[in-house]
């Protein structure tokens, strides 16, 4: 069962978190192009990708907790740190990135878009740190 849960967990991370990270990173530059007279379509699509895949990404921690339960590592420090970083990344996405994107859709302003880019620059390394912790797993018995 743990192999199935791990497979779904990893696939969900790749297929859900990846698109959010990429689309969120592309969004500020797309807003700058809109402010310079470009089309709003790309910005709208990037926001939709972030919003929809954010919901799909809920599967990542759900299946991750299932994997942790079957592997009996729920109290390991690396997992607790990973859960904390995941919560912070989710909060940044839900309470800063997505609302910031909505505001830019309503009234694209290149002056405030740099703050959104900076926030995305915090969001993505959080996921990178979680990924590294999942691979390295300090104290792991796999020899990694």
N, CA, C and O atoms as CSV, one atom per row, in Angstrom:
chain,resi,resn,atom,element,x,y,z
A,1,UNK,N,N,0.820,-1.197,0.000
A,1,UNK,CA,C,0.000,0.000,0.000
A,1,UNK,C,C,0.863,1.259,0.000
A,1,UNK,O,O,0.501,2.262,-0.616
A,2,UNK,N,N,2.008,1.208,0.693
A,2,UNK,CA,C,2.842,2.412,0.761
A,2,UNK,C,C,3.412,2.761,-0.617
A,2,UNK,O,O,3.605,3.940,-0.915
A,3,UNK,N,N,3.683,1.762,-1.460
A,3,UNK,CA,C,4.189,2.051,-2.801
A,3,UNK,C,C,3.132,2.769,-3.635
A,3,UNK,O,O,3.448,3.691,-4.386
A,4,UNK,N,N,1.893,2.348,-3.500
A,4,UNK,CA,C,0.803,3.019,-4.216
A,4,UNK,C,C,0.658,4.461,-3.729
A,4,UNK,O,O,0.588,5.387,-4.537
A,5,UNK,N,N,0.613,4.650,-2.414
A,5,UNK,CA,C,0.472,6.001,-1.853
A,5,UNK,C,C,1.646,6.884,-2.243
A,5,UNK,O,O,1.458,8.054,-2.576
A,6,UNK,N,N,2.856,6.336,-2.206
A,6,UNK,CA,C,4.038,7.106,-2.591
A,6,UNK,C,C,3.975,7.485,-4.068
A,6,UNK,O,O,4.325,8.606,-4.437
A,7,UNK,N,N,3.537,6.567,-4.905
A,7,UNK,CA,C,3.412,6.865,-6.331
A,7,UNK,C,C,2.417,7.992,-6.578
A,7,UNK,O,O,2.701,8.918,-7.338
A,8,UNK,N,N,1.263,7.917,-5.944
A,8,UNK,CA,C,0.255,8.961,-6.113
A,8,UNK,C,C,0.770,10.289,-5.544
A,8,UNK,O,O,0.554,11.344,-6.140
A,9,UNK,N,N,1.441,10.239,-4.407
A,9,UNK,CA,C,2.009,11.438,-3.780
A,9,UNK,C,C,3.009,12.126,-4.721
A,9,UNK,O,O,2.937,13.338,-4.925
A,10,UNK,N,N,3.925,11.363,-5.284
A,10,UNK,CA,C,4.936,11.935,-6.170
A,10,UNK,C,C,4.299,12.445,-7.461
A,10,UNK,O,O,4.635,13.534,-7.928
A,11,UNK,N,N,3.383,11.668,-8.040
A,11,UNK,CA,C,2.698,12.128,-9.254
A,11,UNK,C,C,1.900,13.400,-9.004
A,11,UNK,O,O,1.906,14.311,-9.832
A,12,UNK,N,N,1.213,13.467,-7.869
A,12,UNK,CA,C,0.451,14.676,-7.547
A,12,UNK,C,C,1.389,15.873,-7.384
A,12,UNK,O,O,1.070,16.978,-7.822
A,13,UNK,N,N,2.533,15.656,-6.763
A,13,UNK,CA,C,3.491,16.755,-6.593
A,13,UNK,C,C,3.995,17.255,-7.938
A,13,UNK,O,O,4.085,18.461,-8.165
A,14,UNK,N,N,4.318,16.336,-8.818
A,14,UNK,CA,C,4.834,16.734,-10.132
A,14,UNK,C,C,3.751,17.403,-10.965
A,14,UNK,O,O,3.981,18.457,-11.558
A,15,UNK,N,N,2.568,16.791,-11.008
A,15,UNK,CA,C,1.513,17.267,-11.901
A,15,UNK,C,C,0.703,18.432,-11.344
A,15,UNK,O,O,0.026,19.121,-12.106
A,16,UNK,N,N,0.754,18.666,-10.047
A,16,UNK,CA,C,-0.047,19.757,-9.469
A,16,UNK,C,C,0.822,20.919,-9.005
A,16,UNK,O,O,0.543,22.070,-9.340
A,17,UNK,N,N,1.854,20.640,-8.251
A,17,UNK,CA,C,2.678,21.730,-7.728
A,17,UNK,C,C,3.539,22.333,-8.836
A,17,UNK,O,O,3.747,23.546,-8.872
A,18,UNK,N,N,4.032,21.499,-9.730
A,18,UNK,CA,C,4.859,21.997,-10.827
A,18,UNK,C,C,4.180,23.078,-11.660
A,18,UNK,O,O,4.760,24.148,-11.845
A,19,UNK,N,N,2.976,22.838,-12.168
A,19,UNK,CA,C,2.303,23.874,-12.948
A,19,UNK,C,C,2.032,25.159,-12.164
A,19,UNK,O,O,2.113,26.252,-12.724
A,20,UNK,N,N,1.713,25.037,-10.886
A,20,UNK,CA,C,1.484,26.235,-10.074
A,20,UNK,C,C,2.779,27.042,-9.967
A,20,UNK,O,O,2.774,28.264,-10.118
A,21,UNK,N,N,3.886,26.345,-9.706
A,21,UNK,CA,C,5.171,27.036,-9.567
A,21,UNK,C,C,5.551,27.754,-10.864
A,21,UNK,O,O,6.002,28.899,-10.834
A,22,UNK,N,N,5.372,27.089,-11.983
A,22,UNK,CA,C,5.739,27.687,-13.267
A,22,UNK,C,C,4.796,28.834,-13.621
A,22,UNK,O,O,5.253,29.918,-13.986
A,23,UNK,N,N,3.494,28.608,-13.519
A,23,UNK,CA,C,2.527,29.652,-13.878
A,23,UNK,C,C,2.657,30.873,-12.976
A,23,UNK,O,O,2.576,32.006,-13.449
A,24,UNK,N,N,2.855,30.650,-11.690
A,24,UNK,CA,C,3.019,31.775,-10.762
A,24,UNK,C,C,4.275,32.569,-11.091
A,24,UNK,O,O,4.289,33.792,-10.950
A,25,UNK,N,N,5.322,31.893,-11.524
A,25,UNK,CA,C,6.559,32.579,-11.899
A,25,UNK,C,C,6.404,33.378,-13.185
A,25,UNK,O,O,7.022,34.431,-13.339
A,26,UNK,N,N,5.590,32.890,-14.102
A,26,UNK,CA,C,5.384,33.572,-15.379
A,26,UNK,C,C,4.427,34.760,-15.263
A,26,UNK,O,O,4.458,35.666,-16.095
A,27,UNK,N,N,3.585,34.756,-14.241
A,27,UNK,CA,C,2.515,35.743,-14.118
A,27,UNK,C,C,3.018,37.192,-14.078
A,27,UNK,O,O,2.503,38.017,-14.832
A,28,UNK,N,N,4.003,37.540,-13.231
A,28,UNK,CA,C,4.424,38.950,-13.169
A,28,UNK,C,C,4.901,39.505,-14.515
A,28,UNK,O,O,4.558,40.633,-14.870
A,29,UNK,N,N,5.677,38.734,-15.258
A,29,UNK,CA,C,6.147,39.206,-16.564
A,29,UNK,C,C,4.974,39.383,-17.532
A,29,UNK,O,O,4.961,40.314,-18.337
A,30,UNK,N,N,4.002,38.492,-17.447
A,30,UNK,CA,C,2.820,38.609,-18.311
A,30,UNK,C,C,2.027,39.865,-17.975
A,30,UNK,O,O,1.491,40.517,-18.871
A,31,UNK,N,N,1.947,40.210,-16.687
A,31,UNK,CA,C,1.238,41.443,-16.291
A,31,UNK,C,C,1.978,42.663,-16.831
A,31,UNK,O,O,1.351,43.620,-17.284
A,32,UNK,N,N,3.293,42.631,-16.785
A,32,UNK,CA,C,4.067,43.761,-17.330
A,32,UNK,C,C,3.800,43.936,-18.824
A,32,UNK,O,O,3.720,45.061,-19.318
A,33,UNK,N,N,3.663,42.821,-19.539
A,33,UNK,CA,C,3.346,42.916,-20.965
A,33,UNK,C,C,1.946,43.487,-21.180
A,33,UNK,O,O,1.732,44.247,-22.125
A,34,UNK,N,N,0.994,43.136,-20.323
A,34,UNK,CA,C,-0.361,43.686,-20.425
A,34,UNK,C,C,-0.326,45.189,-20.184
A,34,UNK,O,O,-0.973,45.953,-20.901
A,35,UNK,N,N,0.425,45.610,-19.182
A,35,UNK,CA,C,0.524,47.044,-18.869
A,35,UNK,C,C,1.162,47.815,-20.024
A,35,UNK,O,O,0.913,49.009,-20.191
A,36,UNK,N,N,1.982,47.133,-20.815
A,36,UNK,CA,C,2.624,47.779,-21.960
A,36,UNK,C,C,1.763,47.677,-23.217
A,36,UNK,O,O,2.224,47.968,-24.320
A,37,UNK,N,N,0.505,47.261,-23.040
A,37,UNK,CA,C,-0.414,47.209,-24.171
A,37,UNK,C,C,-0.690,45.822,-24.688
A,37,UNK,O,O,-1.297,45.672,-25.748
A,38,UNK,N,N,-0.259,44.799,-23.969
A,38,UNK,CA,C,-0.471,43.421,-24.401
A,38,UNK,C,C,-1.872,42.919,-24.095
A,38,UNK,O,O,-2.718,43.641,-23.569
A,39,UNK,N,N,-2.085,41.669,-24.441
A,39,UNK,CA,C,-3.381,41.011,-24.282
A,39,UNK,C,C,-3.507,40.407,-22.879
A,39,UNK,O,O,-2.540,39.864,-22.343
A,40,UNK,N,N,-4.676,40.504,-22.301
A,40,UNK,CA,C,-4.948,39.997,-20.951
A,40,UNK,C,C,-5.171,38.483,-20.922
A,40,UNK,O,O,-5.232,37.899,-19.840
A,41,UNK,N,N,-5.292,37.838,-22.076
A,41,UNK,CA,C,-5.608,36.410,-22.143
A,41,UNK,C,C,-4.579,35.549,-21.426
A,41,UNK,O,O,-4.947,34.664,-20.654
A,42,UNK,N,N,-3.301,35.795,-21.668
A,42,UNK,CA,C,-2.248,34.986,-21.047
A,42,UNK,C,C,-2.288,35.104,-19.535
A,42,UNK,O,O,-2.143,34.107,-18.828
A,43,UNK,N,N,-2.481,36.301,-19.042
A,43,UNK,CA,C,-2.534,36.531,-17.597
A,43,UNK,C,C,-3.719,35.787,-16.990
A,43,UNK,O,O,-3.604,35.195,-15.917
A,44,UNK,N,N,-4.836,35.817,-17.666
A,44,UNK,CA,C,-6.028,35.122,-17.196
A,44,UNK,C,C,-5.791,33.612,-17.142
A,44,UNK,O,O,-6.175,32.953,-16.176
A,45,UNK,N,N,-5.168,33.078,-18.168
A,45,UNK,CA,C,-4.892,31.636,-18.207
A,45,UNK,C,C,-3.903,31.250,-17.098
A,45,UNK,O,O,-4.094,30.234,-16.429
A,46,UNK,N,N,-2.861,32.041,-16.902
A,46,UNK,CA,C,-1.891,31.740,-15.848
A,46,UNK,C,C,-2.546,31.757,-14.471
A,46,UNK,O,O,-2.251,30.905,-13.633
A,47,UNK,N,N,-3.423,32.713,-14.235
A,47,UNK,CA,C,-4.128,32.759,-12.946
A,47,UNK,C,C,-5.031,31.539,-12.782
A,47,UNK,O,O,-5.101,30.954,-11.701
A,48,UNK,N,N,-5.718,31.159,-13.850
A,48,UNK,CA,C,-6.592,29.987,-13.780
A,48,UNK,C,C,-5.785,28.726,-13.481
A,48,UNK,O,O,-6.217,27.887,-12.690
A,49,UNK,N,N,-4.626,28.588,-14.100
A,49,UNK,CA,C,-3.759,27.440,-13.824
A,49,UNK,C,C,-3.386,27.421,-12.347
A,49,UNK,O,O,-3.486,26.382,-11.694
A,50,UNK,N,N,-2.960,28.556,-11.820
A,50,UNK,CA,C,-2.569,28.622,-10.407
A,50,UNK,C,C,-3.736,28.261,-9.501
A,50,UNK,O,O,-3.575,27.494,-8.551
A,51,UNK,N,N,-4.902,28.806,-9.788
A,51,UNK,CA,C,-6.072,28.588,-8.935
A,51,UNK,C,C,-6.544,27.134,-8.980
A,51,UNK,O,O,-6.770,26.523,-7.935
A,52,UNK,N,N,-6.692,26.583,-10.172
A,52,UNK,CA,C,-7.215,25.220,-10.307
A,52,UNK,C,C,-6.223,24.199,-9.766
A,52,UNK,O,O,-6.602,23.299,-9.018
A,53,UNK,N,N,-4.969,24.334,-10.137
A,53,UNK,CA,C,-3.973,23.366,-9.680
A,53,UNK,C,C,-3.679,23.494,-8.193
A,53,UNK,O,O,-3.203,22.542,-7.575
A,54,UNK,N,N,-3.953,24.646,-7.614
A,54,UNK,CA,C,-3.805,24.781,-6.160
A,54,UNK,C,C,-4.772,23.836,-5.451
A,54,UNK,O,O,-4.428,23.237,-4.432
A,55,UNK,N,N,-5.975,23.707,-5.990
A,55,UNK,CA,C,-6.937,22.768,-5.405
A,55,UNK,C,C,-6.485,21.320,-5.610
A,55,UNK,O,O,-6.587,20.495,-4.703
A,56,UNK,N,N,-5.989,21.027,-6.800
A,56,UNK,CA,C,-5.508,19.679,-7.090
A,56,UNK,C,C,-4.316,19.335,-6.188
A,56,UNK,O,O,-4.158,18.187,-5.772
A,57,UNK,N,N,-3.489,20.327,-5.893
A,57,UNK,CA,C,-2.284,20.114,-5.082
A,57,UNK,C,C,-2.598,19.714,-3.645
A,57,UNK,O,O,-1.702,19.280,-2.920
A,58,UNK,N,N,-3.830,19.850,-3.227
A,58,UNK,CA,C,-4.218,19.395,-1.882
A,58,UNK,C,C,-3.965,17.891,-1.749
A,58,UNK,O,O,-3.752,17.387,-0.647
A,59,UNK,N,N,-3.988,17.185,-2.870
A,59,UNK,CA,C,-3.723,15.748,-2.848
A,59,UNK,C,C,-2.301,15.430,-2.399
A,59,UNK,O,O,-2.053,14.354,-1.857
A,60,UNK,N,N,-1.363,16.352,-2.617
A,60,UNK,CA,C,0.039,16.092,-2.277
A,60,UNK,C,C,0.210,15.841,-0.776
A,60,UNK,O,O,0.712,14.781,-0.402
A,61,UNK,N,N,-0.182,16.764,0.092
A,61,UNK,CA,C,-0.016,16.470,1.521
A,61,UNK,C,C,-0.947,15.364,2.012
A,61,UNK,O,O,-0.593,14.634,2.939
A,62,UNK,N,N,-2.113,15.228,1.418
A,62,UNK,CA,C,-3.029,14.166,1.848
A,62,UNK,C,C,-2.384,12.799,1.632
A,62,UNK,O,O,-2.337,11.979,2.549
A,63,UNK,N,N,-1.891,12.557,0.423
A,63,UNK,CA,C,-1.237,11.273,0.156
A,63,UNK,C,C,0.115,11.183,0.850
A,63,UNK,O,O,0.561,10.093,1.208
A,64,UNK,N,N,0.769,12.327,1.041
A,64,UNK,CA,C,2.038,12.329,1.773
A,64,UNK,C,C,1.862,11.875,3.210
A,64,UNK,O,O,2.689,11.130,3.738
A,65,UNK,N,N,0.793,12.320,3.841
A,65,UNK,CA,C,0.521,11.862,5.208
A,65,UNK,C,C,0.210,10.368,5.224
A,65,UNK,O,O,0.573,9.659,6.163
A,66,UNK,N,N,-0.460,9.902,4.188
A,66,UNK,CA,C,-0.712,8.464,4.083
A,66,UNK,C,C,0.579,7.674,3.961
A,66,UNK,O,O,0.743,6.633,4.597
A,67,UNK,N,N,1.490,8.170,3.143
A,67,UNK,CA,C,2.794,7.521,2.990
A,67,UNK,C,C,3.537,7.536,4.314
A,67,UNK,O,O,4.077,6.512,4.733
A,68,UNK,N,N,3.571,8.681,4.976
A,68,UNK,CA,C,4.279,8.797,6.257
A,68,UNK,C,C,3.706,7.841,7.293
A,68,UNK,O,O,4.442,7.263,8.093
A,69,UNK,N,N,2.398,7.679,7.273
A,69,UNK,CA,C,1.765,6.753,8.208
A,69,UNK,C,C,2.168,5.313,7.959
A,69,UNK,O,O,2.436,4.564,8.898
A,70,UNK,N,N,2.209,4.923,6.678
A,70,UNK,CA,C,2.591,3.541,6.378
A,70,UNK,C,C,4.077,3.292,6.612
A,70,UNK,O,O,4.484,2.156,6.858
A,71,UNK,N,N,4.894,4.349,6.536
A,71,UNK,CA,C,6.332,4.201,6.753
A,71,UNK,C,C,6.723,4.427,8.217
A,71,UNK,O,O,7.884,4.261,8.591
A,72,UNK,N,N,5.742,4.806,9.036
A,72,UNK,CA,C,5.963,5.038,10.466
A,72,UNK,C,C,7.030,6.107,10.731
A,72,UNK,O,O,7.928,5.919,11.551
A,73,UNK,N,N,6.908,7.236,10.013
A,73,UNK,CA,C,7.876,8.327,10.183
A,73,UNK,C,C,7.194,9.629,10.618
A,73,UNK,O,O,7.768,10.711,10.495
A,74,UNK,N,N,5.966,9.510,11.127
A,74,UNK,CA,C,5.192,10.708,11.455
A,74,UNK,C,C,5.891,11.637,12.454
A,74,UNK,O,O,5.657,12.845,12.423
A,75,UNK,N,N,6.730,11.112,13.326
A,75,UNK,CA,C,7.385,11.959,14.316
A,75,UNK,C,C,8.787,12.384,13.940
A,75,UNK,O,O,9.453,13.070,14.716
A,76,UNK,N,N,9.255,11.988,12.752
A,76,UNK,CA,C,10.613,12.336,12.343
A,76,UNK,C,C,10.734,13.842,12.075
A,76,UNK,O,O,9.849,14.443,11.465
A,77,UNK,N,N,11.823,14.437,12.531
A,77,UNK,CA,C,11.997,15.890,12.361
A,77,UNK,C,C,11.936,16.356,10.910
A,77,UNK,O,O,11.358,17.408,10.636
A,78,UNK,N,N,12.514,15.606,9.974
A,78,UNK,CA,C,12.494,16.028,8.580
A,78,UNK,C,C,11.074,16.121,8.047
A,78,UNK,O,O,10.768,16.989,7.230
A,79,UNK,N,N,10.201,15.221,8.511
A,79,UNK,CA,C,8.815,15.246,8.064
A,79,UNK,C,C,8.062,16.413,8.695
A,79,UNK,O,O,7.268,17.077,8.027
A,80,UNK,N,N,8.305,16.660,9.958
A,80,UNK,CA,C,7.649,17.777,10.641
A,80,UNK,C,C,8.048,19.103,9.987
A,80,UNK,O,O,7.206,19.976,9.779
A,81,UNK,N,N,9.335,19.244,9.666
A,81,UNK,CA,C,9.794,20.458,8.968
A,81,UNK,C,C,9.143,20.546,7.591
A,81,UNK,O,O,8.728,21.626,7.171
A,82,UNK,N,N,9.052,19.422,6.889
A,82,UNK,CA,C,8.414,19.408,5.567
A,82,UNK,C,C,6.946,19.810,5.643
A,82,UNK,O,O,6.455,20.557,4.797
A,83,UNK,N,N,6.259,19.318,6.647
A,83,UNK,CA,C,4.844,19.677,6.833
A,83,UNK,C,C,4.720,21.170,7.116
A,83,UNK,O,O,3.838,21.841,6.580
A,84,UNK,N,N,5.603,21.682,7.955
A,84,UNK,CA,C,5.584,23.115,8.255
A,84,UNK,C,C,5.854,23.962,7.020
A,84,UNK,O,O,5.152,24.943,6.775
A,85,UNK,N,N,6.864,23.593,6.241
A,85,UNK,CA,C,7.177,24.335,5.015
A,85,UNK,C,C,6.041,24.239,3.997
A,85,UNK,O,O,5.753,25.203,3.289
A,86,UNK,N,N,5.403,23.080,3.928
A,86,UNK,CA,C,4.259,22.917,3.035
A,86,UNK,C,C,3.115,23.835,3.456
A,86,UNK,O,O,2.468,24.456,2.613
A,87,UNK,N,N,2.872,23.915,4.749
A,87,UNK,CA,C,1.816,24.803,5.255
A,87,UNK,C,C,2.133,26.265,4.942
A,87,UNK,O,O,1.249,27.024,4.546
A,88,UNK,N,N,3.388,26.653,5.119
A,88,UNK,CA,C,3.783,28.032,4.805
A,88,UNK,C,C,3.610,28.298,3.312
A,88,UNK,O,O,3.078,29.340,2.928
A,89,UNK,N,N,4.054,27.365,2.464
A,89,UNK,CA,C,3.911,27.537,1.016
A,89,UNK,C,C,2.439,27.637,0.616
A,89,UNK,O,O,2.072,28.464,-0.219
A,90,UNK,N,N,1.603,26.797,1.212
A,90,UNK,CA,C,0.166,26.844,0.911
A,90,UNK,C,C,-0.439,28.174,1.346
A,90,UNK,O,O,-1.272,28.740,0.638
A,91,UNK,N,N,-0.025,28.671,2.499
A,91,UNK,CA,C,-0.533,29.958,2.986
A,91,UNK,C,C,-0.084,31.101,2.078
A,91,UNK,O,O,-0.871,31.997,1.774
A,92,UNK,N,N,1.168,31.075,1.649
A,92,UNK,CA,C,1.668,32.112,0.735
A,92,UNK,C,C,0.860,32.091,-0.556
A,92,UNK,O,O,0.467,33.139,-1.068
A,93,UNK,N,N,0.614,30.897,-1.078
A,93,UNK,CA,C,-0.166,30.783,-2.310
A,93,UNK,C,C,-1.599,31.270,-2.107
A,93,UNK,O,O,-2.105,32.071,-2.894
A,94,UNK,N,N,-2.245,30.786,-1.056
A,94,UNK,CA,C,-3.670,31.085,-0.849
A,94,UNK,C,C,-3.931,32.527,-0.422
A,94,UNK,O,O,-4.931,33.122,-0.823
A,95,UNK,N,N,-3.033,33.092,0.390
A,95,UNK,CA,C,-3.327,34.401,0.981
A,95,UNK,C,C,-2.543,35.561,0.384
A,95,UNK,O,O,-2.839,36.723,0.666
A,96,UNK,N,N,-1.542,35.252,-0.444
A,96,UNK,CA,C,-0.766,36.337,-1.037
A,96,UNK,C,C,-0.737,36.234,-2.564
A,96,UNK,O,O,-1.109,37.186,-3.251
A,97,UNK,N,N,-0.301,35.098,-3.098
A,97,UNK,CA,C,-0.114,34.978,-4.544
A,97,UNK,C,C,-1.451,35.044,-5.286
A,97,UNK,O,O,-1.624,35.883,-6.170
A,98,UNK,N,N,-2.386,34.177,-4.939
A,98,UNK,CA,C,-3.665,34.162,-5.671
A,98,UNK,C,C,-4.441,35.470,-5.524
A,98,UNK,O,O,-4.947,35.972,-6.528
A,99,UNK,N,N,-4.563,36.054,-4.315
A,99,UNK,CA,C,-5.231,37.359,-4.231
A,99,UNK,C,C,-4.481,38.457,-4.996
A,99,UNK,O,O,-5.105,39.336,-5.592
A,100,UNK,N,N,-3.147,38.406,-4.977
A,100,UNK,CA,C,-2.366,39.375,-5.735
A,100,UNK,C,C,-2.604,39.247,-7.226
A,100,UNK,O,O,-2.691,40.247,-7.937
A,101,UNK,N,N,-2.709,38.028,-7.691
A,101,UNK,CA,C,-3.024,37.809,-9.100
A,101,UNK,C,C,-4.412,38.332,-9.442
A,101,UNK,O,O,-4.610,38.945,-10.491
A,102,UNK,N,N,-5.376,38.086,-8.549
A,102,UNK,CA,C,-6.740,38.592,-8.791
A,102,UNK,C,C,-6.742,40.114,-8.891
A,102,UNK,O,O,-7.410,40.683,-9.754
A,103,UNK,N,N,-5.992,40.769,-8.006
A,103,UNK,CA,C,-5.915,42.236,-8.055
A,103,UNK,C,C,-5.291,42.706,-9.366
A,103,UNK,O,O,-5.735,43.699,-9.942
A,104,UNK,N,N,-4.272,42.004,-9.838
A,104,UNK,CA,C,-3.636,42.376,-11.093
A,104,UNK,C,C,-4.569,42.155,-12.284
A,104,UNK,O,O,-4.519,42.902,-13.262
A,105,UNK,N,N,-5.418,41.131,-12.201
A,105,UNK,CA,C,-6.391,40.916,-13.265
A,105,UNK,C,C,-7.411,42.041,-13.320
A,105,UNK,O,O,-7.846,42.452,-14.396
A,106,UNK,N,N,-7.789,42.534,-12.141
A,106,UNK,CA,C,-8.784,43.605,-12.083
A,106,UNK,C,C,-8.202,44.923,-12.590
A,106,UNK,O,O,-8.867,45.668,-13.311
A,107,UNK,N,N,-6.955,45.202,-12.208
A,107,UNK,CA,C,-6.311,46.456,-12.618
A,107,UNK,C,C,-4.806,46.236,-12.698
A,107,UNK,O,O,-4.099,46.447,-11.712
A,108,UNK,N,N,-4.303,45.814,-13.862
A,108,UNK,CA,C,-2.869,45.552,-13.989
A,108,UNK,C,C,-2.033,46.798,-13.693
A,108,UNK,O,O,-2.174,47.826,-14.355
A,109,UNK,N,N,-1.175,46.689,-12.704
A,109,UNK,CA,C,-0.299,47.803,-12.336
A,109,UNK,C,C,1.124,47.287,-12.192
A,109,UNK,O,O,1.409,46.506,-11.285
A,110,UNK,N,N,2.017,47.712,-13.072
A,110,UNK,CA,C,3.376,47.191,-13.040
A,110,UNK,C,C,4.123,47.545,-11.748
A,110,UNK,O,O,5.061,46.838,-11.381
A,111,UNK,N,N,3.742,48.598,-11.063
A,111,UNK,CA,C,4.418,48.981,-9.828
A,111,UNK,C,C,4.248,47.961,-8.717
A,111,UNK,O,O,5.197,47.695,-7.979
A,112,UNK,N,N,3.063,47.384,-8.582
A,112,UNK,CA,C,2.826,46.414,-7.508
A,112,UNK,C,C,3.100,44.979,-7.938
A,112,UNK,O,O,3.109,44.071,-7.108
A,113,UNK,N,N,3.322,44.775,-9.222
A,113,UNK,CA,C,3.561,43.413,-9.698
A,113,UNK,C,C,4.927,42.900,-9.226
A,113,UNK,O,O,5.125,41.689,-9.130
A,114,UNK,N,N,5.862,43.795,-8.934
A,114,UNK,CA,C,7.175,43.341,-8.455
A,114,UNK,C,C,7.044,42.680,-7.086
A,114,UNK,O,O,7.775,41.738,-6.784
A,115,UNK,N,N,6.124,43.162,-6.258
A,115,UNK,CA,C,5.874,42.523,-4.959
A,115,UNK,C,C,5.323,41.117,-5.153
A,115,UNK,O,O,5.679,40.196,-4.418
A,116,UNK,N,N,4.465,40.959,-6.132
A,116,UNK,CA,C,3.921,39.638,-6.450
A,116,UNK,C,C,5.032,38.708,-6.941
A,116,UNK,O,O,5.066,37.530,-6.582
A,117,UNK,N,N,5.923,39.231,-7.746
A,117,UNK,CA,C,7.062,38.434,-8.204
A,117,UNK,C,C,7.955,38.013,-7.051
A,117,UNK,O,O,8.469,36.895,-7.028
A,118,UNK,N,N,8.138,38.916,-6.094
A,118,UNK,CA,C,8.958,38.594,-4.928
A,118,UNK,C,C,8.295,37.491,-4.097
A,118,UNK,O,O,8.970,36.581,-3.615
A,119,UNK,N,N,6.996,37.576,-3.935
A,119,UNK,CA,C,6.273,36.563,-3.169
A,119,UNK,C,C,6.371,35.204,-3.851
A,119,UNK,O,O,6.551,34.179,-3.194
A,120,UNK,N,N,6.252,35.207,-5.162
A,120,UNK,CA,C,6.422,33.960,-5.908
A,120,UNK,C,C,7.840,33.442,-5.729
A,120,UNK,O,O,8.065,32.233,-5.682
A,121,UNK,N,N,8.788,34.355,-5.629
A,121,UNK,CA,C,10.171,33.988,-5.384
A,121,UNK,C,C,10.390,33.383,-4.011
A,121,UNK,O,O,11.418,32.745,-3.780
A,122,UNK,N,N,9.458,33.565,-3.101
A,122,UNK,CA,C,9.499,32.906,-1.792
A,122,UNK,C,C,8.765,31.569,-1.873
A,122,UNK,O,O,9.210,30.574,-1.302
A,123,UNK,N,N,7.656,31.553,-2.573
A,123,UNK,CA,C,6.816,30.362,-2.696
A,123,UNK,C,C,7.579,29.187,-3.322
A,123,UNK,O,O,7.553,28.077,-2.792
A,124,UNK,N,N,8.249,29.430,-4.435
A,124,UNK,CA,C,8.918,28.336,-5.147
A,124,UNK,C,C,10.068,27.704,-4.363
A,124,UNK,O,O,10.157,26.476,-4.344
A,125,UNK,N,N,10.946,28.461,-3.719
A,125,UNK,CA,C,12.004,27.815,-2.921
A,125,UNK,C,C,11.466,27.021,-1.722
A,125,UNK,O,O,12.102,26.068,-1.273
A,126,UNK,N,N,10.306,27.412,-1.209
A,126,UNK,CA,C,9.704,26.607,-0.145
A,126,UNK,C,C,9.422,25.197,-0.652
A,126,UNK,O,O,9.715,24.214,0.029
A,127,UNK,N,N,8.849,25.102,-1.856
A,127,UNK,CA,C,8.583,23.782,-2.431
A,127,UNK,C,C,9.869,23.049,-2.748
A,127,UNK,O,O,9.946,21.829,-2.601
A,128,UNK,N,N,10.883,23.787,-3.184
A,128,UNK,CA,C,12.173,23.151,-3.462
A,128,UNK,C,C,12.756,22.550,-2.179
A,128,UNK,O,O,13.292,21.442,-2.194
A,129,UNK,N,N,12.649,23.285,-1.077
A,129,UNK,CA,C,13.159,22.787,0.208
A,129,UNK,C,C,12.406,21.527,0.638
A,129,UNK,O,O,13.014,20.571,1.121
A,130,UNK,N,N,11.100,21.528,0.465
A,130,UNK,CA,C,10.303,20.345,0.813
A,130,UNK,C,C,10.736,19.163,-0.047
A,130,UNK,O,O,10.870,18.046,0.453
A,131,UNK,N,N,10.951,19.402,-1.322
A,131,UNK,CA,C,11.380,18.328,-2.223
A,131,UNK,C,C,12.723,17.755,-1.789
A,131,UNK,O,O,12.905,16.537,-1.761
A,132,UNK,N,N,13.655,18.625,-1.454
A,132,UNK,CA,C,14.975,18.153,-1.000
A,132,UNK,C,C,14.829,17.338,0.284
A,132,UNK,O,O,15.451,16.285,0.421
A,133,UNK,N,N,14.022,17.810,1.215
A,133,UNK,CA,C,13.816,17.051,2.453
A,133,UNK,C,C,13.197,15.682,2.175
A,133,UNK,O,O,13.544,14.700,2.830
A,134,UNK,N,N,12.288,15.614,1.212
A,134,UNK,CA,C,11.664,14.339,0.878
A,134,UNK,C,C,12.669,13.365,0.274
A,134,UNK,O,O,12.560,12.155,0.469
A,135,UNK,N,N,13.637,13.889,-0.452
A,135,UNK,CA,C,14.631,13.026,-1.093
A,135,UNK,C,C,15.732,12.640,-0.108
A,135,UNK,O,O,16.097,11.468,-0.012
A,136,UNK,N,N,16.255,13.613,0.615
A,136,UNK,CA,C,17.382,13.366,1.509
A,136,UNK,C,C,16.965,12.647,2.775
A,136,UNK,O,O,17.660,11.739,3.230
A,137,UNK,N,N,15.845,13.038,3.346
A,137,UNK,CA,C,15.319,12.442,4.572
A,137,UNK,C,C,16.420,12.194,5.607
A,137,UNK,O,O,16.884,11.062,5.750
A,138,UNK,N,N,16.838,13.220,6.318
A,138,UNK,CA,C,17.908,13.034,7.316
A,138,UNK,C,C,17.575,11.887,8.270
A,138,UNK,O,O,16.455,11.788,8.771
A,139,UNK,N,N,18.538,11.045,8.506
A,139,UNK,CA,C,18.328,9.894,9.371
A,139,UNK,C,C,17.729,8.708,8.653
A,139,UNK,O,O,17.387,7.705,9.278
A,140,UNK,N,N,17.602,8.816,7.343
A,140,UNK,CA,C,17.003,7.742,6.558
A,140,UNK,C,C,17.865,6.484,6.594
A,140,UNK,O,O,19.088,6.550,6.720
A,141,UNK,N,N,17.216,5.368,6.483
A,141,UNK,CA,C,17.938,4.092,6.456
A,141,UNK,C,C,18.206,3.628,5.035
A,141,UNK,O,O,18.703,2.521,4.830
A,142,UNK,N,N,17.877,4.478,4.026
A,142,UNK,CA,C,18.065,4.075,2.637
A,142,UNK,C,C,19.485,4.305,2.148
A,142,UNK,O,O,19.837,3.896,1.041
A,143,UNK,N,N,20.301,4.957,2.966
A,143,UNK,CA,C,21.677,5.213,2.574
A,143,UNK,C,C,21.841,6.472,1.766
A,143,UNK,O,O,22.950,6.777,1.326
A,144,UNK,N,N,20.760,7.226,1.553
A,144,UNK,CA,C,20.847,8.461,0.771
A,144,UNK,C,C,21.450,9.583,1.575
A,144,UNK,O,O,21.596,10.695,1.069
